[in-house]
Amino acid sequence: MITLNPVSDQFRKLLATQVPEDCFRPLSPSHLEDPRGNYVGMKGIVLAPRTVDEVSTIVRLCAEHLVPIVPIGGGTGLVAGHIMTNGPAPVILSLDRMKAIRELLPQEDVIVVEAGATLFSVQEAAKEAGLLFPLSLAAEGTCQIGGNLATNARGVNVLRYGNMRDLCLGLEVVLPDGQIWHGLSRLRKDNSGFDLRNLLIGSEGALGIITAATLRLHPRPSGYATALMTIGGSSAALKLLKYAQKLAGSAISAFELIQGVGLDFLSETMPDLRLPFDKNPEWAVLIDLGLHKGQNGDDILLELFEFGLEAGLVNDGLIAQSEGQRTDFWNVREHIPEANRLIGAVANHDISLPLGKIPEFIELASARIQEIAPLRVNCFGHLGDGNLHFNIFPPRAETPDAYVSIKPSVDLLVCDLVKDLNGSFSAEHGIGRAKVEMLQKYGDPAKLFAIDAIKQALDPSGIMNPGADLPNTQ
Ligand SMILES: Cc1cc2nc3c(=O)[nH]c(=O)nc-3n(C[C@H](O)[C@H](O)[C@H](O)COP(=O)(O)OP(=O)(O)OC[C@H]3O[C@@H](n4cnc5c(N)ncnc54)[C@H](O)[C@@H]3O)c2cc1C
């Protein structure tokens, strides 16, 4: 393995001769922390270039002098991909100043944006053009398009529109030797050789710096219909989803599972947040329909509710009667991660399973955790995608610190069960540094070999985000 060098005064001076002085930014805590407060990054220098050529110059110099680079977007990643926890002081490359919307082509349903644009700003630009950029997640005000691409972000609308990969037509990327790949294609079909775009999407900064992207827009639904229904459990939720798909087809843009524990956490940590039911149910689903012109969403939701009631799947339900009420329903779902953070988790798992295996997983994992300790489970997630956030908390009035020693056995239990049920230990958050060991343990050996070979070929010195995304790089 090649030994990397820390950023030195000499290297800083060299950089200053080749990139404008305003690229140098002060190091702030946000460059070194992750949203859950579990990791602390190595201090280094922060560079925020304004153009792809400046990014290229920085990367080329880092490659020549074997200095590690850590790309950082909004810093909302949940697996420490943007936090280098050990090794030589790196260049922390912030995309904050590259946030222009370069082009919006409504006739093609296409937008070309720079990597530092926040997801929210891209949603808003699409909205102004009467279109929709459908990627949506709770961190959308802060996370950036480059980070969304580097993690292949998913969120609540995958059921209808797919994940970030499905929304990207082309990329502009600075490769680890400083070369610029001009891949901002607007083509929907391009079968000319290996698909570099799909290789870079989800590579978590380990194969290059994404500087811009061509993204696919969609027609804006003419309206939305939203319901919250209380249900008996995940098995009932799956049956309800099946019937909802029969009734509404692709109009279903989100189908979210919520466990009552999450609502209890909201009551405990955010007493001012309006909760929809007088008494928190054990389980609920949040269903969102994006409607075509002429479609009556309330009728569809009412029919779904009546079917659910008759079939014994649904106990109670609310259909949003105004935009304000719809926002209230979504506020409940979107604040659960923050409530989890405030309560303090012993372990967090972002897993995916074949849809039919979800009830078995929840039942077995919850029971087996109780055999280790009387912990609380808060399970919620994007049910339609088979993606659960399965998070484990200390008993009421206790702190997670007392349970640090059992975290490895909880992780093992959850991941082993996920593997037995043919699922994945990482559904949407990626590998980062938090899940490298899991990748090593559960990853297919041939896949690990190929990942290693690709990394070696593109980044033989290992300067790009060392320690992230794959074993054996730090
Ligand atoms: C409250 C909350 C809710 C969330 N909900 C979801 C959800 O529903 N679905 C989901 O998928 N994720 C979710 N996340 C995780 C996170 O928001 C996503 O992973 C997001 O895509 C990260 O974007 P970012 O700009 O913050 O990237 P960062 O956190 O800055 O970086 C993430 C990774 O991408 C790399 N990177 C960043 N920018 C670039 C670039 N330009 N070029 C190359 N590499 C780069 C970094 O090195 C790092 O490895 C949530 C996070 C929070 C805090």
The ligand as an SDF file (V2000), in Angstrom:
LIG
                    3D

 53 58  0  0  0  0  0  0  0  0999 V2000
  -32.4080   13.6550    8.6210 C   0  0  0  0  0  0  0  0  0  0  0  0
  -31.7840   12.8460    7.5250 C   0  0  0  0  0  0  0  0  0  0  0  0
  -32.6000   12.1000    6.6850 C   0  0  0  0  0  0  0  0  0  0  0  0
  -32.0330   11.3550    5.6440 C   0  0  0  0  0  0  0  0  0  0  0  0
  -32.8600   10.6370    4.8370 N   0  0  0  0  0  0  0  0  0  0  0  0
  -32.3340    9.9390    3.8120 C   0  0  0  0  0  0  0  0  0  0  0  0
  -33.1840    9.2100    2.9340 C   0  0  0  0  0  0  0  0  0  0  0  0
  -34.3980    9.1510    3.0970 O   0  0  0  0  0  0  0  0  0  0  0  0
  -32.6020    8.5700    1.8930 N   0  0  0  0  0  0  0  0  0  0  0  0
  -31.2390    8.5900    1.6730 C   0  0  0  0  0  0  0  0  0  0  0  0
  -30.7650    7.9890    0.7090 O   0  0  0  0  0  0  0  0  0  0  0  0
  -30.4220    9.2580    2.5250 N   0  0  0  0  0  0  0  0  0  0  0  0
  -30.9260    9.9270    3.5680 C   0  0  0  0  0  0  0  0  0  0  0  0
  -30.0910   10.6130    4.4180 N   0  0  0  0  0  0  0  0  0  0  0  0
  -28.6250   10.5560    4.2190 C   0  0  0  0  0  0  0  0  0  0  0  0
  -28.0380   11.7200    3.4060 C   0  0  0  0  0  0  0  0  0  0  0  0
  -28.8590   12.8510    3.4140 O   0  0  0  0  0  0  0  0  0  0  0  0
  -27.7810   11.2860    1.9630 C   0  0  0  0  0  0  0  0  0  0  0  0
  -26.8100   10.2710    1.9620 O   0  0  0  0  0  0  0  0  0  0  0  0
  -27.3010   12.4240    1.0510 C   0  0  0  0  0  0  0  0  0  0  0  0
  -27.3420   11.9640   -0.2860 O   0  0  0  0  0  0  0  0  0  0  0  0
  -25.9030   12.9230    1.3700 C   0  0  0  0  0  0  0  0  0  0  0  0
  -25.6740   14.1270    0.6480 O   0  0  0  0  0  0  0  0  0  0  0  0
  -24.6340   15.2210    1.1950 P   0  0  0  0  0  0  0  0  0  0  0  0
  -24.5210   16.2950    0.1770 O   0  0  0  0  0  0  0  0  0  0  0  0
  -24.9780   15.6260    2.5570 O   0  0  0  0  0  0  0  0  0  0  0  0
  -23.3020   14.3480    1.1640 O   0  0  0  0  0  0  0  0  0  0  0  0
  -22.1440   14.2690    2.2630 P   0  0  0  0  0  0  0  0  0  0  0  0
  -22.7050   13.7570    3.5380 O   0  0  0  0  0  0  0  0  0  0  0  0
  -21.3640   15.5070    2.3150 O   0  0  0  0  0  0  0  0  0  0  0  0
  -21.2430   13.1180    1.6080 O   0  0  0  0  0  0  0  0  0  0  0  0
  -21.7300   11.8150    1.4410 C   0  0  0  0  0  0  0  0  0  0  0  0
  -20.7060   10.9950    0.6410 C   0  0  0  0  0  0  0  0  0  0  0  0
  -20.6120   11.5030   -0.6800 O   0  0  0  0  0  0  0  0  0  0  0  0
  -19.2830   11.9760   -0.9550 C   0  0  0  0  0  0  0  0  0  0  0  0
  -19.4540   13.1910   -1.7490 N   0  0  0  0  0  0  0  0  0  0  0  0
  -20.1410   14.3100   -1.4350 C   0  0  0  0  0  0  0  0  0  0  0  0
  -20.1450   15.1790   -2.4620 N   0  0  0  0  0  0  0  0  0  0  0  0
  -19.4200   14.5940   -3.4520 C   0  0  0  0  0  0  0  0  0  0  0  0
  -19.0440   14.9720   -4.7720 C   0  0  0  0  0  0  0  0  0  0  0  0
  -19.4280   16.1430   -5.2900 N   0  0  0  0  0  0  0  0  0  0  0  0
  -18.2920   14.1150   -5.5110 N   0  0  0  0  0  0  0  0  0  0  0  0
  -17.9130   12.9220   -5.0100 C   0  0  0  0  0  0  0  0  0  0  0  0
  -18.2320   12.5060   -3.7720 N   0  0  0  0  0  0  0  0  0  0  0  0
  -18.9710   13.3320   -3.0100 C   0  0  0  0  0  0  0  0  0  0  0  0
  -18.6320   12.1850    0.3990 C   0  0  0  0  0  0  0  0  0  0  0  0
  -17.2290   12.0510    0.3450 O   0  0  0  0  0  0  0  0  0  0  0  0
  -19.3040   11.0730    1.2070 C   0  0  0  0  0  0  0  0  0  0  0  0
  -18.6490    9.8460    0.9540 O   0  0  0  0  0  0  0  0  0  0  0  0
  -30.6400   11.3550    5.4670 C   0  0  0  0  0  0  0  0  0  0  0  0
  -29.8150   12.1100    6.3230 C   0  0  0  0  0  0  0  0  0  0  0  0
  -30.3780   12.8520    7.3390 C   0  0  0  0  0  0  0  0  0  0  0  0
  -29.4750   13.6530    8.2290 C   0  0  0  0  0  0  0  0  0  0  0  0
  1  2  1  0
  2  3  1  0
  2 52  2  0
  3  4  2  0
  4  5  1  0
  4 50  1  0
  5  6  2  0
  6  7  1  0
  6 13  1  0
  7  8  2  0
  7  9  1  0
  9 10  1  0
 10 11  2  0
 10 12  1  0
 12 13  2  0
 13 14  1  0
 14 15  1  0
 14 50  1  0
 15 16  1  0
 16 17  1  0
 16 18  1  0
 18 19  1  0
 18 20  1  0
 20 21  1  0
 20 22  1  0
 22 23  1  0
 23 24  1  0
 24 25  2  0
 24 26  1  0
 24 27  1  0
 27 28  1  0
 28 29  2  0
 28 30  1  0
 28 31  1  0
 31 32  1  0
 32 33  1  0
 33 34  1  0
 33 48  1  0
 34 35  1  0
 35 36  1  0
 35 46  1  0
 36 37  1  0
 36 45  1  0
 37 38  2  0
 38 39  1  0
 39 40  1  0
 39 45  2  0
 40 41  1  0
 40 42  2  0
 42 43  1  0
 43 44  2  0
 44 45  1  0
 46 47  1  0
 46 48  1  0
 48 49  1  0
 50 51  2  0
 51 52  1  0
 52 53  1  0
M  END
$$$$
